[in-house]
Amino acid sequence: MTKEKLYVFILGRKPLLSIAELLSHLSSSDILAVRPRTLLVKTKKLIKNPQMLLDTLGGTVRIAQVFERIRRPNPDKLMNETEKWTAVIKKMFKERFKNHATKIRFGVNIYNFPHPREILLKKLLNETKRNLTELGLKVRFVNNQNKNIQSVVTNKERLLSKNGTEINLILDEKYLYFAETIAVQNIDRYAERDYGKPCRDPRSGMLPPKLAQVMINFALLDKNGRKNKIQTIFDPFCGTGTILMEGLLKGFHMGGSDIDKLAAQYSRKNIEWLRKGYTISEKLKSKVLLQDATRLTDKILKEILQVKKMPHFAVVSEPYLGPPFFRFPEREKLEMHIKYLDSLYVRFFEKLSSILPKGTVVIFAVPAFQDKTHHVRMTNTIEKIKKLGYSVSDLIPRKFAKTHGIEMPDAPSLIYDREGQIVAREIYKFVQMT
């Protein structure tokens, strides 16, 4: 019998989004435990190319492979347990760096530990360095200020090379897991596709490439949570083409449209730039048309998708969210703004319903307005869309959330925001039912 492999996925800044995205790639039955920053998975096979997998996951920061586990230590006596942990790490180094002559760079991250984590990590780092030096190894840890390592430092210090390693300690209900990082998020590549592309337009909003990846991955499951076998994605509010670009990188045929002539031009230029700088199959089709999304027709959509017969595809889009707000708007102004967006979104979904094949998944972001005391969401608009023949699916199934003790919002949607942000993104998964 093949021994099961254990992996830990380190979740990003918005853990619920990360979990929902991972469910599009992992079997829920293989997920052993979900914690605030980690997701533990068992598999019968090794992940052949973990970095390639991670590069398609916008919401996951690291993938680590478990090499040892011990019984969960008493939370009240953690400071007295570090000697046992360093012994496990020392054994791993002894095997991994046998006869190693050059200096080894290493880092240690701890997850799901109670405060004060910095004091605990400082003690662990110093004891680990002392034990490794006793082995005759030349080592240097790269943790700064006794905190977990940022992925940019992991890459900069080349911890995943033959002269480095990154160890993660993950505290769970029954065990303390020791896992070595085998893939880390490439922040530089994301920044390049965000800030380095030739055309950007702050007027239309700037969808982060990582979030675009997450939204595309949401479309990979159908209404029942089974694999949604699609080869094509359509973005009717494509802006400067972020979703189109990330879709091409994931291997989809992409079609986009926008009512703004400049935005459509920007999308084409950005896609051209992407094809020159990244490895994208010439067989993958992409086309952008100048088009009002509320006036789509079957004929126009087929032209955008470059097909004669409508394929099984998905719609993934962040529409116009309105102008940027630098402070929470007055009630009258906000109501006028929401009224305009309500009309735009409902007219779009109404037109879309006459074109889409039954079962088509639509991943759609709407604005959620928030400050310290006000939270205004477009719930009335969502109800109107449902009456047009769409169902709304939970991005994280409620049964799965209950099994793993995940605290879920009341709505089926998930929020993407940053601290102090007034206009957040609320992401919904619609399915055409008529």
C-alpha positions in Angstrom: 0.0 0.0 0.0 1.3 3.4 -1.0 2.0 5.6 2.0 -0.1 8.8 2.0 1.7 12.1 1.5 0.9 15.1 3.6 1.0 18.7 2.3 0.3 22.0 3.9 -1.1 25.0 1.9 -0.3 28.3 3.5 -3.3 30.6 2.9 -3.1 34.2 1.8 -4.4 37.4 3.4 -8.1 36.5 2.7 -8.3 32.9 3.9 -11.9 32.2 2.9 -11.1 33.2 -0.7 -8.0 30.9 -0.5 -10.0 28.0 0.8 -12.7 28.4 -1.9 -10.1 28.6 -4.6 -8.3 25.4 -3.3 -11.6 23.5 -3.4 -11.5 23.9 -7.2 -8.2 22.0 -7.3 -8.4 19.6 -4.4 -10.8 16.9 -3.4 -12.6 17.9 -0.3 -12.2 14.3 1.0 -8.4 14.8 0.9 -8.5 17.9 3.1 -7.8 16.8 6.7 -7.9 20.1 8.5 -8.5 23.8 7.9 -7.1 26.4 10.2 -6.9 30.3 10.0 -3.8 30.3 7.9 -3.3 26.6 6.8 -5.0 23.8 5.0 -3.7 20.2 5.5 -4.1 17.8 2.7 -3.4 14.0 2.2 -2.7 12.5 -1.2 -1.6 9.1 -2.4 0.7 10.7 -5.0 3.5 13.2 -4.8 2.6 16.7 -6.3 4.9 16.4 -9.3 5.3 20.1 -10.0 4.3 22.1 -6.9 5.6 25.4 -8.2 3.5 25.1 -11.4 0.5 24.4 -9.2 1.1 27.3 -6.9 1.6 29.7 -9.9 -2.0 29.1 -10.8 -3.3 29.8 -7.2 -3.7 33.5 -6.5 -4.8 32.9 -2.9 -2.1 30.5 -1.6 1.3 31.8 -0.4 3.2 28.5 0.0 3.1 24.7 -0.4 5.0 22.7 2.1 5.5 18.9 2.4 5.3 17.3 5.8 8.3 15.3 6.8 7.5 14.7 10.5 4.8 15.1 13.1 4.7 14.7 16.8 1.9 14.8 19.4 0.4 18.3 19.9 2.3 20.0 22.8 0.5 21.5 25.8 -0.3 25.1 24.7 0.5 26.3 28.2 4.1 24.8 28.0 5.2 25.7 24.5 8.3 27.5 25.6 9.5 24.3 27.3 8.9 22.2 24.2 11.3 23.8 21.7 14.1 21.4 22.5 12.0 18.5 21.0 11.2 20.6 17.9 14.9 21.5 17.3 15.7 17.7 17.6 13.3 17.0 14.7 14.8 19.8 12.6 18.3 18.7 13.4 17.5 15.2 12.2 16.1 16.6 8.9 19.2 18.7 8.4 21.5 15.8 9.1 19.9 13.8 6.3 19.3 16.6 3.9 22.7 18.4 4.1 25.0 15.4 4.6 28.6 16.3 3.6 27.4 19.9 2.8 30.4 22.2 2.8 29.0 25.7 2.0 26.9 27.9 4.2 23.2 27.0 4.5 20.5 29.7 4.6 17.4 28.6 6.5 14.2 30.1 7.8 11.5 28.9 10.2 7.8 29.8 10.1 5.2 28.9 12.8 1.5 28.8 12.1 -1.6 28.5 14.4 0.5 29.2 17.5 -0.9 31.4 20.3 0.8 34.7 21.2 3.5 35.7 21.9 4.8 34.1 18.7 7.8 36.3 18.3 9.3 35.2 21.6 8.7 31.6 20.8 10.2 31.9 17.3 13.2 33.7 18.6 14.0 30.9 21.1 13.4 28.3 18.4 15.6 30.0 15.8 18.5 30.4 18.2 18.3 26.8 19.5 18.1 25.5 16.0 21.2 27.4 14.9 23.1 26.2 17.9 22.1 22.5 17.3 23.0 22.7 13.6 26.4 24.3 14.4 27.1 21.4 16.7 26.6 19.1 13.6 29.4 21.0 12.0 27.1 22.8 9.5 27.6 26.5 8.6 24.2 28.1 8.9 22.4 31.4 8.9 18.8 32.0 9.5 17.0 34.8 7.5 14.0 35.5 9.7 13.8 39.2 10.4 12.7 40.5 13.8 11.7 37.0 14.9 8.7 36.9 12.5 7.6 34.5 9.8 9.3 35.0 6.5 7.6 36.9 3.6 7.6 35.0 0.3 9.7 37.8 -1.3 12.5 37.0 1.2 12.2 33.2 0.6 12.8 33.9 -3.1 15.5 36.6 -2.5 17.5 34.4 -0.1 17.0 31.4 -2.4 15.8 29.2 0.4 14.4 26.6 -2.0 17.8 26.0 -3.6 20.3 23.3 -2.7 22.0 25.7 -0.2 18.8 26.6 1.6 15.6 25.4 3.2 12.5 26.8 4.8 10.9 24.8 7.7 7.2 25.3 8.7 5.8 24.3 12.1 2.0 23.9 11.9 0.1 23.4 15.1 -3.1 21.3 14.8 -5.6 19.8 17.2 -3.8 16.5 17.5 -0.3 17.1 16.1 2.5 19.5 15.5 3.5 19.1 11.8 7.0 19.8 10.4 6.9 20.7 6.7 9.5 21.9 4.2 8.5 24.5 1.8 8.5 23.2 -1.8 6.9 26.1 -3.6 6.5 29.8 -2.8 4.5 32.6 -4.5 6.4 34.5 -7.0 5.6 38.1 -6.1 7.9 39.6 -8.8 5.9 37.9 -11.6 2.6 39.1 -10.2 4.0 42.7 -9.9 5.3 42.5 -13.5 1.8 41.6 -14.8 0.3 44.2 -12.6 2.6 47.2 -12.8 4.9 46.2 -15.7 2.3 45.7 -18.4 2.3 48.4 -21.0 -1.2 49.8 -20.4 -2.9 50.5 -17.0 -6.0 52.6 -16.3 -6.8 53.6 -12.7 -10.1 55.0 -13.9 -11.6 51.6 -14.5 -10.2 50.0 -11.4 -7.2 47.8 -11.1 -8.0 44.2 -10.6 -5.0 42.5 -9.0 -3.7 39.5 -11.1 -3.9 37.3 -8.0 -7.6 38.0 -7.5 -8.2 37.5 -11.2 -6.7 34.0 -10.8 -8.9 33.3 -7.8 -12.0 34.3 -9.7 -11.1 32.1 -12.7 -10.5 29.2 -10.4 -14.0 29.7 -8.9 -15.4 29.0 -12.4 -13.8 25.5 -12.5 -16.6 23.9 -10.5 -20.2 23.7 -11.6 -23.3 24.2 -9.5 -22.9 20.8 -7.8 -19.2 21.3 -7.0 -18.1 18.9 -9.8 -15.4 19.8 -12.4 -16.7 22.3 -14.8 -15.2 21.1 -18.1 -14.6 24.4 -19.9 -12.0 25.5 -22.3 -13.2 29.1 -22.9 -13.8 32.1 -20.7 -15.6 35.4 -21.5 -15.1 38.7 -19.8 -17.7 41.3 -20.9 -16.2 44.1 -18.8 -12.6 43.4 -19.6 -11.0 46.8 -18.9 -7.3 46.5 -19.4 -7.5 42.7 -19.7 -6.3 41.3 -16.4 -8.7 38.4 -16.4 -8.0 37.8 -20.1 -4.3 37.6 -19.4 -4.6 35.3 -16.4 -6.9 33.1 -18.3 -4.5 32.7 -21.1 -1.7 31.8 -18.6 -4.0 29.1 -17.3 -4.6 27.6 -20.7 -8.0 28.9 -21.6 -9.3 30.4 -24.9 -10.3 34.0 -23.9 -12.8 36.4 -25.3 -13.4 40.0 -23.9 -15.3 43.1 -24.6 -15.6 46.6 -23.2 -17.8 49.6 -23.9 -14.7 51.9 -23.6 -12.7 52.1 -26.8 -9.4 52.9 -24.9 -9.9 50.0 -22.5 -10.4 47.6 -25.4 -7.2 48.9 -27.0 -5.4 48.5 -23.7 -6.5 44.9 -23.4 -5.2 44.1 -26.9 -1.8 45.7 -26.2 -1.5 43.9 -22.9 -2.3 40.5 -24.3 0.2 41.1 -27.1 2.8 42.0 -24.5 1.9 38.9 -22.4 2.3 36.5 -25.4 5.7 37.9 -26.1 7.0 37.6 -22.5 5.3 34.4 -21.3 5.0 30.9 -22.6 1.5 30.7 -24.1 0.4 28.2 -26.7 -0.3 29.8 -30.1 -3.4 27.5 -30.3 -5.0 29.5 -27.5 -7.4 32.1 -29.1 -8.0 35.6 -27.7 -10.1 38.4 -29.1 -11.3 41.7 -27.7 -14.2 43.7 -29.2 -15.6 47.2 -28.5 -19.0 46.3 -27.2 -21.7 47.4 -24.8 -22.2 44.4 -22.5 -25.9 45.2 -22.1 -26.4 44.9 -25.9 -24.7 41.5 -26.4 -26.2 39.1 -28.9 -25.6 35.5 -29.7 -23.9 36.5 -32.9 -21.6 39.0 -31.3 -20.6 36.6 -28.5 -19.7 33.9 -31.1 -17.6 36.5 -32.9 -15.8 37.4 -29.6 -15.2 33.7 -28.8 -14.3 32.9 -32.4 -16.6 30.0 -32.7 -19.5 29.0 -35.0 -21.3 26.9 -32.3 -21.6 28.2 -28.8 -19.1 26.2 -26.6 -19.4 25.2 -23.0 -17.7 28.2 -21.3 -17.8 30.4 -18.2 -18.2 34.1 -17.7 -15.7 35.7 -15.3 -15.8 39.5 -14.8 -15.3 42.5 -12.6 -17.7 45.1 -14.1 -17.6 48.9 -13.6 -17.6 49.5 -9.8 -18.0 53.2 -10.0 -15.6 56.1 -9.3 -13.1 55.7 -6.4 -14.2 57.1 -3.1 -11.7 58.6 -0.7 -14.2 58.9 2.1 -17.6 57.2 2.7 -20.1 59.0 0.5 -23.1 60.8 1.8 -26.3 58.7 1.7 -27.9 60.5 -1.3 -24.8 60.2 -3.4 -24.4 56.6 -2.5 -28.0 55.8 -3.3 -27.7 57.5 -6.7 -24.5 55.5 -7.4 -26.0 52.2 -6.4 -29.1 52.9 -8.5 -26.9 53.4 -11.6 -24.9 50.2 -11.0 -28.1 48.3 -10.2 -29.5 49.2 -13.6 -26.3 48.3 -15.4 -25.9 44.9 -13.8 -29.5 43.9 -14.1 -29.7 44.9 -17.8 -26.5 43.0 -18.4 -27.7 39.8 -16.7 -31.1 40.1 -18.5 -29.4 40.3 -21.9 -27.0 37.4 -20.9 -29.8 35.1 -19.9 -31.1 35.1 -23.5 -27.7 33.9 -24.7 -26.1 31.6 -22.1 -26.6 27.8 -22.3 -28.2 26.3 -19.2 -25.7 25.6 -16.4 -23.2 28.3 -17.4 -21.2 29.6 -14.4 -20.9 33.4 -14.0 -18.3 34.7 -11.5 -19.1 38.3 -10.9 -17.7 41.0 -8.6 -20.0 43.7 -7.3 -19.0 46.6 -5.0 -19.6 46.5 -1.2 -19.3 50.0 0.4 -17.8 50.0 3.9 -16.3 52.1 6.6 -16.1 51.7 10.4 -19.8 52.1 10.9 -21.5 51.6 7.5 -21.7 48.4 5.4 -23.8 48.7 2.3 -24.1 45.8 -0.1 -26.1 45.4 -3.3 -28.4 42.6 -2.0 -31.5 44.0 -3.8 -29.6 43.8 -7.1 -28.6 40.2 -6.4 -32.3 39.3 -5.8 -33.2 40.9 -9.1 -30.6 38.9 -10.9 -31.9 35.7 -9.3 -35.4 36.4 -10.6 -33.9 36.5 -14.1 -33.2 32.8 -13.9 -29.9 32.5 -12.0 -29.1 30.6 -8.9 -26.4 31.7 -6.4 -24.0 29.1 -5.2 -21.9 29.1 -2.0 -18.2 29.6 -2.9 -17.5 27.4 0.1 -20.1 24.6 0.6 -21.8 25.0 3.9 -21.4 21.3 4.7 -17.6 21.5 4.2 -17.5 24.7 6.3 -19.4 23.0 9.2 -17.2 19.9 9.0 -14.0 22.0 9.4 -15.3 24.6 11.8 -15.0 27.4 9.2 -16.9 30.6 10.3 -18.8 31.6 7.2 -20.6 34.9 6.4 -24.4 34.8 6.0 -24.2 35.6 2.3 -23.0 33.0 -0.3 -20.5 35.6 -1.5 -17.0 36.4 -0.3 -15.4 39.8 0.2 -12.0 40.9 -1.1 -10.9 44.2 0.5 -7.9 46.0 2.1 -7.8 47.8 5.3 -9.4 51.3 5.0 -10.8 50.5 1.6 -14.2 52.1 1.0 -15.2 50.1 -2.1 -14.6 46.4 -1.6 -15.2 43.6 -4.0 -18.0 41.1 -3.2 -17.6 38.1 -5.4 -20.6 36.0 -6.4 -21.0 32.7 -8.3 -24.2 32.7 -10.4 -25.4 29.7 -12.5 -27.8 30.1 -15.4 -30.8 27.9 -14.6 -33.2 28.5 -17.5 
